[in-house]
Protein backbone atom coordinates (compact mmCIF):
# COMPACT_ATOMS: atom_id res chain seq x y z
CA UNK A 1 0.00 0.00 0.00
CA UNK A 2 1.20 3.48 -0.88
CA UNK A 3 1.23 5.73 2.18
CA UNK A 4 -0.22 9.12 1.27
CA UNK A 5 -1.54 12.27 2.87
CA UNK A 6 -3.29 15.13 1.11
CA UNK A 7 -3.14 18.89 1.40
CA UNK A 8 -4.86 21.74 -0.41
CA UNK A 9 -2.71 23.72 -2.84
CA UNK A 10 -4.41 27.09 -2.29
CA UNK A 11 -7.60 28.50 -0.77
CA UNK A 12 -9.45 29.02 -4.07
CA UNK A 13 -12.30 26.62 -4.92
CA UNK A 14 -13.85 25.88 -8.32
CA UNK A 15 -17.49 25.06 -8.94
CA UNK A 16 -16.39 22.34 -11.36
CA UNK A 17 -12.64 21.91 -11.09
CA UNK A 18 -11.23 19.64 -13.81
CA UNK A 19 -8.47 18.85 -16.26
CA UNK A 20 -5.18 19.30 -14.34
CA UNK A 21 -2.05 19.39 -16.50
CA UNK A 22 1.54 19.77 -15.31
CA UNK A 23 3.59 22.19 -17.40
CA UNK A 24 7.19 21.01 -17.00
CA UNK A 25 8.60 24.02 -18.86
CA UNK A 26 7.01 26.60 -16.57
CA UNK A 27 6.89 24.37 -13.47
CA UNK A 28 3.21 25.11 -12.93
CA UNK A 29 -0.03 23.22 -12.55
CA UNK A 30 -2.89 24.18 -14.88
CA UNK A 31 -6.50 23.27 -14.16
CA UNK A 32 -9.99 24.44 -15.10
CA UNK A 33 -13.27 25.62 -13.70
CA UNK A 34 -15.48 24.30 -16.47
CA UNK A 35 -18.64 26.20 -15.54
CA UNK A 36 -16.88 29.54 -15.01
CA UNK A 37 -14.85 29.18 -18.21
CA UNK A 38 -11.57 29.70 -16.37
CA UNK A 39 -8.09 28.30 -16.87
CA UNK A 40 -6.13 28.46 -13.62
CA UNK A 41 -2.34 28.35 -13.22
CA UNK A 42 -0.39 27.92 -10.01
CA UNK A 43 3.38 28.13 -9.63
CA UNK A 44 4.41 26.19 -6.49
CA UNK A 45 7.82 27.87 -6.19
CA UNK A 46 6.39 31.40 -6.04
CA UNK A 47 2.81 30.58 -4.97
CA UNK A 48 1.60 32.74 -7.88
CA UNK A 49 -1.98 32.03 -8.99
CA UNK A 50 -3.36 33.37 -12.27
CA UNK A 51 -6.74 33.01 -13.99
CA UNK A 52 -7.44 33.19 -17.73
CA UNK A 53 -11.12 33.71 -18.63
CA UNK A 54 -12.16 32.01 -21.86
CA UNK A 55 -15.72 33.36 -22.12
CA UNK A 56 -17.39 29.96 -22.41
CA UNK A 57 -17.51 26.62 -20.65
CA UNK A 58 -14.11 24.97 -21.04
CA UNK A 59 -13.80 21.21 -20.65
CA UNK A 60 -10.09 20.66 -21.36
CA UNK A 61 -6.89 22.57 -22.01
CA UNK A 62 -3.63 20.98 -23.11
CA UNK A 63 -0.14 22.26 -23.72
CA UNK A 64 1.10 22.89 -27.26
CA UNK A 65 4.66 22.32 -28.38
CA UNK A 66 4.62 25.92 -29.66
CA UNK A 67 3.82 27.31 -26.19
CA UNK A 68 0.12 28.07 -26.57
CA UNK A 69 -2.77 26.13 -25.07
CA UNK A 70 -5.28 24.09 -27.05
CA UNK A 71 -8.69 24.23 -25.38
CA UNK A 72 -11.86 22.21 -25.89
CA UNK A 73 -14.81 24.47 -25.10
CA UNK A 74 -18.57 24.61 -25.45
CA UNK A 75 -18.41 25.68 -29.08
CA UNK A 76 -15.40 23.76 -30.37
CA UNK A 77 -11.62 23.79 -30.22
CA UNK A 78 -9.60 26.96 -29.74
CA UNK A 79 -5.95 28.02 -29.56
CA UNK A 80 -5.17 30.28 -26.61
CA UNK A 81 -2.19 32.60 -26.29
CA UNK A 82 -1.96 33.41 -22.58
CA UNK A 83 0.53 36.25 -23.11
CA UNK A 84 -1.57 38.23 -25.60
CA UNK A 85 -5.01 37.05 -24.44
CA UNK A 86 -5.86 35.98 -28.00
CA UNK A 87 -8.40 33.17 -28.41
CA UNK A 88 -8.38 31.71 -31.92
CA UNK A 89 -11.21 29.47 -33.14
CA UNK A 90 -10.04 26.28 -34.84
CA UNK A 91 -12.92 23.89 -35.50
CA UNK A 92 -16.33 22.81 -34.18
CA UNK A 93 -17.34 19.27 -35.22
CA UNK A 94 -20.66 19.54 -33.39
CA UNK A 95 -22.48 22.47 -34.97
CA UNK A 96 -25.49 20.17 -35.33
CA UNK A 97 -25.45 19.46 -31.58
CA UNK A 98 -25.76 22.91 -29.92
CA UNK A 99 -26.82 21.22 -26.68
CA UNK A 100 -23.44 19.49 -26.38
CA UNK A 101 -20.20 20.79 -24.95
CA UNK A 102 -16.66 19.46 -24.93
CA UNK A 103 -15.55 17.81 -21.73
CA UNK A 104 -12.30 16.01 -20.90
CA UNK A 105 -9.42 15.86 -23.39
CA UNK A 106 -5.76 14.89 -23.57
CA UNK A 107 -2.92 14.56 -26.07
CA UNK A 108 -1.60 11.16 -27.05
CA UNK A 109 2.17 10.50 -27.02
CA UNK A 110 2.42 11.44 -30.71
CA UNK A 111 0.92 14.89 -30.17
CA UNK A 112 -2.66 14.32 -31.37
CA UNK A 113 -5.46 15.81 -29.24
CA UNK A 114 -8.33 13.56 -28.14
CA UNK A 115 -11.45 15.14 -26.66
CA UNK A 116 -15.03 14.08 -26.10
CA UNK A 117 -18.38 15.77 -25.74
CA UNK A 118 -21.46 15.43 -23.57
CA UNK A 119 -24.94 16.91 -23.37
CA UNK A 120 -25.22 19.99 -21.17
CA UNK A 121 -28.48 18.53 -19.88
CA UNK A 122 -26.46 15.47 -18.73
CA UNK A 123 -29.43 13.10 -18.93
CA UNK A 124 -29.20 12.86 -22.73
CA UNK A 125 -26.81 10.30 -24.23
CA UNK A 126 -25.50 12.30 -27.17
CA UNK A 127 -21.74 12.59 -26.70
CA UNK A 128 -18.92 11.74 -29.09
CA UNK A 129 -15.17 11.15 -29.03
CA UNK A 130 -12.87 12.94 -31.49
CA UNK A 131 -9.20 13.10 -32.42
CA UNK A 132 -7.73 16.40 -33.61
CA UNK A 133 -4.54 15.82 -35.60
CA UNK A 134 -1.46 18.05 -35.96
CA UNK A 135 -2.50 18.88 -39.53
CA UNK A 136 -5.80 20.34 -38.30
CA UNK A 137 -8.00 17.45 -39.43
CA UNK A 138 -10.57 16.05 -37.01
CA UNK A 139 -11.74 12.43 -36.81
CA UNK A 140 -14.75 10.85 -35.11
CA UNK A 141 -14.38 7.60 -33.14
CA UNK A 142 -17.22 7.00 -30.68
CA UNK A 143 -20.86 8.08 -30.43
CA UNK A 144 -23.66 7.45 -27.94
CA UNK A 145 -21.49 8.67 -25.06
CA UNK A 146 -23.16 9.77 -21.83
CA UNK A 147 -20.28 11.77 -20.36
CA UNK A 148 -16.95 11.62 -22.17
CA UNK A 149 -14.20 11.67 -19.58
CA UNK A 150 -10.74 10.35 -18.69
CA UNK A 151 -8.11 9.38 -21.25
CA UNK A 152 -4.71 7.73 -20.77
CA UNK A 153 -2.12 5.76 -22.72
CA UNK A 154 0.00 2.90 -21.48
CA UNK A 155 3.72 3.63 -21.03
CA UNK A 156 4.54 1.53 -24.12
CA UNK A 157 1.87 3.42 -26.14
CA UNK A 158 0.14 0.17 -27.17
CA UNK A 159 -3.12 0.74 -25.26
CA UNK A 160 -5.52 3.66 -24.90
CA UNK A 161 -7.88 3.88 -21.92
CA UNK A 162 -11.13 5.83 -22.01
CA UNK A 163 -14.01 6.55 -19.63
CA UNK A 164 -17.70 7.09 -20.34
CA UNK A 165 -18.67 7.95 -16.77
CA UNK A 166 -22.31 6.75 -16.55
CA UNK A 167 -21.28 3.23 -17.58
CA UNK A 168 -19.02 2.99 -14.47
CA UNK A 169 -16.45 1.39 -16.78
CA UNK A 170 -12.98 2.10 -18.08
CA UNK A 171 -12.49 0.86 -21.62
CA UNK A 172 -9.24 -0.28 -23.20
CA UNK A 173 -8.39 -0.18 -26.91
CA UNK A 174 -5.46 -1.40 -28.92
CA UNK A 175 -3.72 1.80 -29.99
CA UNK A 176 -1.78 2.19 -33.24
CA UNK A 177 0.75 4.88 -32.42
CA UNK A 178 1.60 5.49 -36.09
CA UNK A 179 -1.92 6.08 -37.36
CA UNK A 180 -3.64 7.04 -34.12
CA UNK A 181 -6.38 4.49 -34.76
CA UNK A 182 -8.01 2.42 -32.03
CA UNK A 183 -9.49 -1.08 -32.16
CA UNK A 184 -10.49 -4.09 -30.04
CA UNK A 185 -12.61 -2.16 -27.52
CA UNK A 186 -13.00 -4.00 -24.23
CA UNK A 187 -13.82 -3.38 -20.57
CA UNK A 188 -10.66 -3.02 -18.51
CA UNK A 189 -12.16 -1.90 -15.20
CA UNK A 190 -15.66 -1.92 -13.72
CA UNK A 191 -16.31 0.41 -10.79
CA UNK A 192 -18.63 -1.38 -8.35
CA UNK A 193 -22.10 0.01 -7.63
CA UNK A 194 -21.92 2.51 -4.80
CA UNK A 195 -18.27 3.25 -5.50
CA UNK A 196 -18.89 6.44 -7.43
CA UNK A 197 -18.49 7.19 -11.12
CA UNK A 198 -15.11 7.16 -12.86
CA UNK A 199 -14.22 10.67 -13.99
CA UNK A 200 -10.76 11.88 -14.96
CA UNK A 201 -7.67 9.70 -14.68
CA UNK A 202 -3.95 9.48 -15.19
CA UNK A 203 -1.43 6.68 -15.53
CA UNK A 204 1.83 6.14 -13.67
CA UNK A 205 5.17 4.86 -14.95
CA UNK A 206 4.27 1.35 -13.76
CA UNK A 207 1.20 1.34 -16.02
CA UNK A 208 -1.31 1.62 -13.17
CA UNK A 209 -4.35 3.88 -13.57
CA UNK A 210 -5.32 6.49 -10.97
CA UNK A 211 -9.06 7.02 -11.39
CA UNK A 212 -10.95 9.88 -9.75
CA UNK A 213 -14.37 8.95 -8.40
CA UNK A 214 -17.27 11.40 -8.74
CA UNK A 215 -19.45 10.90 -5.66
CA UNK A 216 -16.89 8.30 -4.59
CA UNK A 217 -14.90 10.39 -2.10
CA UNK A 218 -11.45 9.62 -3.46
CA UNK A 219 -9.10 8.13 -6.01
CA UNK A 220 -8.70 4.47 -6.92
CA UNK A 221 -5.44 2.99 -8.19
CA UNK A 222 -6.11 0.05 -10.49
CA UNK A 223 -4.10 -2.50 -12.43
CA UNK A 224 -5.87 -2.26 -15.81
CA UNK A 225 -4.37 -5.50 -17.09
CA UNK A 226 -6.22 -7.41 -14.37
CA UNK A 227 -9.06 -5.00 -13.56
CA UNK A 228 -7.77 -5.18 -9.99
CA UNK A 229 -8.21 -2.47 -7.36
CA UNK A 230 -4.83 -1.87 -5.73
CA UNK A 231 -5.72 0.94 -3.35
CA UNK A 232 -8.41 3.52 -2.57
CA UNK A 233 -7.21 6.91 -1.35
CA UNK A 234 -9.87 8.88 0.52
CA UNK A 235 -10.37 12.63 0.21
CA UNK A 236 -12.65 14.95 2.23
CA UNK A 237 -14.87 15.74 -0.78
CA UNK A 238 -17.39 13.61 -2.66
CA UNK A 239 -16.90 14.92 -6.18
CA UNK A 240 -13.32 14.11 -7.09
CA UNK A 241 -12.88 14.91 -10.77
CA UNK A 242 -9.40 14.45 -12.25
CA UNK A 243 -5.69 14.10 -11.46
CA UNK A 244 -2.21 14.34 -12.93
CA UNK A 245 1.35 13.84 -11.75
CA UNK A 246 3.52 16.91 -11.42
CA UNK A 247 6.40 18.44 -9.54
CA UNK A 248 10.11 18.35 -10.36
CA UNK A 249 10.24 14.55 -10.10
CA UNK A 250 6.68 13.87 -11.30
CA UNK A 251 5.83 12.23 -7.98
CA UNK A 252 3.30 14.78 -6.70
CA UNK A 253 -0.31 13.94 -7.61
CA UNK A 254 -2.53 16.98 -8.21
CA UNK A 255 -6.25 16.32 -7.83
CA UNK A 256 -9.23 18.52 -8.78
CA UNK A 257 -12.69 18.47 -7.24
CA UNK A 258 -16.12 20.14 -7.52
CA UNK A 259 -19.03 21.45 -5.50
CA UNK A 260 -21.44 21.84 -8.40
CA UNK A 261 -25.03 20.72 -7.69
CA UNK A 262 -24.30 19.75 -4.09
CA UNK A 263 -27.24 20.21 -1.74
CA UNK A 264 -26.83 22.99 0.81
CA UNK A 265 -26.21 20.58 3.68
CA UNK A 266 -23.66 18.60 1.66
CA UNK A 267 -21.85 21.79 0.67
CA UNK A 268 -21.68 22.87 4.30
CA UNK A 269 -20.26 19.50 5.35
CA UNK A 270 -17.64 19.65 2.57
CA UNK A 271 -15.99 23.06 2.94
CA UNK A 272 -13.05 21.93 0.78
CA UNK A 273 -15.22 20.84 -2.17
CA UNK A 274 -13.87 22.45 -5.34
CA UNK A 275 -10.32 22.60 -3.98
CA UNK A 276 -7.16 21.61 -5.79
CA UNK A 277 -5.40 18.96 -3.70
CA UNK A 278 -1.89 17.56 -3.88
CA UNK A 279 -0.51 14.24 -2.64
CA UNK A 280 3.21 14.89 -2.34
CA UNK A 281 6.30 12.71 -2.69
CA UNK A 282 4.60 9.51 -3.77
CA UNK A 283 6.83 6.43 -4.25
CA UNK A 284 5.65 6.18 -7.86
CA UNK A 285 6.06 8.68 -10.67
CA UNK A 286 3.87 9.79 -13.52
CA UNK A 287 4.64 10.54 -17.14
CA UNK A 288 5.25 13.95 -18.68
CA UNK A 289 2.15 15.65 -20.10
CA UNK A 290 2.10 15.17 -23.85
CA UNK A 291 1.86 18.30 -25.98
CA UNK A 292 -0.10 19.04 -29.13
CA UNK A 293 2.34 19.10 -32.06
CA UNK A 294 0.83 21.32 -34.70
CA UNK A 295 2.35 21.03 -38.17
Helices and strands as residue ranges (DSSP letters): E 6-8, E 17-23, E 28-33, E 38-43, E 48-53, E 58-63, E 69-73, E 76-81, E 86-91, E 100-107, E 113-119, E 127-132, E 138-145, E 148-153, E 159-164, G 165-167, E 169-175, E 182-190, E 197-203, E 208-214, E 218-223, E 228-234, E 240-246, E 252-257, H 264-269, E 277-279
